[in-house]
Amino acid sequence: MKPLFAVVTVVAVLVLAGCKPPAPADGIDALVADPVRLKAVRQQCQADRAKAGDVVCQAAAEAFRRRFFAGTAGPDEYRTLAELPPIPPSFDVPVEVTP
């Protein structure tokens, strides 16, 4: 009886160890691949982070970081330097400091 119990226990442990929770729909890789969904999740996190969920907002932040450093552009992002808005003149002129 004891060997049968040991075999059943080992099989049960192996089966449970092979199970893992399903990947969330808002995983980092899924958000990197879908910029429209990423934008929606980021807006949701900015509006109410507690309601959106901290894990989802962290995934959105990481996905945005990956897209930013990879240089990928979405439909609402700048693709070339010519598309960037002009720099305000206040940044072109040095500020004079009087003692």
Buried (B, 14 or more C-beta within 10 A) or exposed (E): EEEEEEEEEEEEEEEEEEEEEEEEEBBBEBBBEBBEBBBBBBEBBEEEEEEBBEEBBEBBBBBBEBBEEEEEBEEEEEEEEEEEEEEEEEEEEEEEEEE
